[in-house]
Amino acid sequence: MAAEWTHENTRILTELFVDQVRMGNMPNTYPTPNAYEEVVVQFQSRICLDYKHTQLKNKWDKLKLDYNIFKRLKLRETGGGWDHERNTVKQDEGWWKLAKLDIKGCGKFKMHGLRNEENLKIMFEDITSDGTDHWNPCSGAPPPSSAVLADAMNIDAINDLDDEDTEA
């Protein structure tokens, strides 16, 4: 049977996954097999649909992808503001056109933002990356924490001895 994901079914599923995360049943990037089985049982008892482990894992992967896309979209938002009623970025058509080129799949959030965002944050925040915590020399100036470290070390005040200075 193909899974049909209504807003309500998805909300219930995210609540069940959040419970498993809070119980420590997600040691890495996915819940444990026992956690999935527990979610399958609870999900079936709450909505009377017999979804399999693989269907729930596929939905987990889709939710994680949507969460990453929406998180990147929010980081890209500048100047236009936030539409609190629709929970999404308030920007003109030109901005959205460019955003769709930069962030594949973000167009679905133009009319309405990410549903169940708080639950998804609990599920995925510790296992996703938006690139803001990484730096490489091509990125331009180092992040402030690196500059603070360089000042604390005061590299210019280090007096190295050359090998010829130590020879007698």
C-alpha positions in Angstrom: 0.0 0.0 0.0 1.3 3.4 -0.9 1.7 5.8 2.0 -0.6 8.9 2.0 0.9 11.7 4.0 -1.7 14.2 5.2 -0.7 17.2 7.3 -2.2 15.4 10.3 -0.4 12.1 9.7 2.9 13.9 9.3 2.3 15.8 12.5 1.6 12.6 14.4 4.7 10.9 12.9 7.0 13.8 13.9 5.6 13.7 17.4 6.4 10.0 17.6 9.9 10.5 16.3 10.5 13.3 18.7 9.6 11.0 21.5 12.1 8.5 20.3 14.8 11.1 20.0 14.2 12.4 23.5 14.4 8.8 24.8 17.9 8.5 23.3 16.9 6.1 20.6 18.8 8.0 17.9 22.5 7.4 18.5 23.6 8.6 15.0 21.7 10.1 12.1 18.7 7.7 12.2 16.6 6.2 14.9 17.5 2.7 16.0 15.6 -0.2 14.4 13.7 -0.7 17.7 12.7 2.9 17.6 11.3 2.6 14.1 9.4 -0.5 15.2 8.0 1.4 18.2 6.9 4.3 15.9 5.3 1.8 13.5 3.2 0.3 16.3 2.2 3.7 17.8 1.5 5.2 14.4 -0.8 2.3 13.5 -2.6 2.5 16.8 -3.2 6.2 16.4 -4.3 6.5 12.8 -5.2 2.9 11.8 -2.9 2.8 8.8 -0.5 -0.1 8.4 2.7 1.6 7.2 5.9 -0.4 7.1 9.4 0.5 8.5 10.6 1.4 5.1 7.7 3.8 4.5 8.5 5.6 7.7 12.2 5.8 6.9 11.4 7.2 3.5 9.3 9.9 5.2 12.1 10.6 7.7 14.5 11.1 4.7 12.0 13.4 3.0 11.3 15.4 6.1 15.1 15.8 6.7 15.5 17.1 3.1 12.7 19.6 3.5 14.1 20.7 6.9 17.5 21.4 5.3 16.0 23.2 2.3 13.8 25.4 4.6 16.8 26.1 6.9 18.9 27.3 3.9 16.0 29.4 2.7 15.7 31.1 6.0 19.4 31.9 6.0 19.2 33.4 2.5 16.3 35.7 3.6 17.5 39.3 3.8 15.7 42.6 3.6 12.2 41.4 2.7 11.1 40.1 6.0 9.1 37.3 7.4 5.5 36.5 6.8 4.3 35.3 10.2 0.9 34.3 9.0 2.2 31.9 6.3 5.5 31.1 8.2 7.7 31.9 5.2 9.9 34.4 3.6 8.3 37.6 2.4 10.1 38.5 -0.9 9.3 39.6 -4.4 9.2 37.3 -7.5 12.8 38.1 -8.6 14.2 37.0 -5.2 12.2 33.7 -5.3 13.4 33.1 -8.9 17.0 33.4 -7.8 16.4 31.4 -4.6 14.9 28.5 -6.7 18.1 28.4 -8.7 20.3 28.4 -5.6 18.3 26.1 -3.4 16.7 23.3 -5.3 13.2 22.5 -4.0 12.6 25.7 -2.1 9.7 26.9 -4.3 7.3 24.7 -2.3 7.8 27.0 0.6 6.7 30.2 -1.2 3.1 30.0 -0.2 3.5 28.3 3.2 6.5 27.5 5.3 7.7 24.2 6.8 5.0 22.5 8.8 6.0 20.9 12.2 9.2 23.0 12.2 9.7 22.7 16.0 9.5 18.9 15.9 11.8 18.7 12.9 14.3 20.9 14.6 14.4 18.4 17.5 14.7 15.5 15.0 17.4 17.0 12.7 19.2 20.0 14.2 22.1 18.0 15.6 22.6 16.0 12.4 22.3 18.6 9.6 24.6 21.3 8.4 23.9 24.5 6.5 27.5 25.4 6.0 27.6 28.3 8.4 30.0 26.5 10.8 32.6 25.8 8.1 35.3 28.0 6.7 38.0 27.6 4.1 40.6 30.1 2.7 38.4 30.7 -0.4 35.5 31.9 1.8 37.2 35.2 2.5 37.9 36.5 6.0 38.0 33.9 8.8 35.1 33.8 11.2 35.4 36.0 14.3 36.3 33.1 16.5 39.5 32.5 14.5 40.4 36.2 14.7 40.0 36.2 18.5 42.2 33.1 18.7 44.9 34.7 16.6 44.9 37.9 18.8 45.0 35.8 22.0 48.1 33.9 20.6 49.8 37.2 19.5 51.7 35.5 16.8 53.8 38.6 16.0 55.3 38.6 19.5 56.8 35.1 19.1 60.6 35.3 18.6 61.8 32.2 16.8 65.4 31.4 16.8 67.1 30.4 13.6 69.3 27.4 13.5 72.4 29.5 12.9 71.6 31.6 16.0 71.9 28.6 18.2 75.2 27.3 16.8 78.3 28.3 18.9 
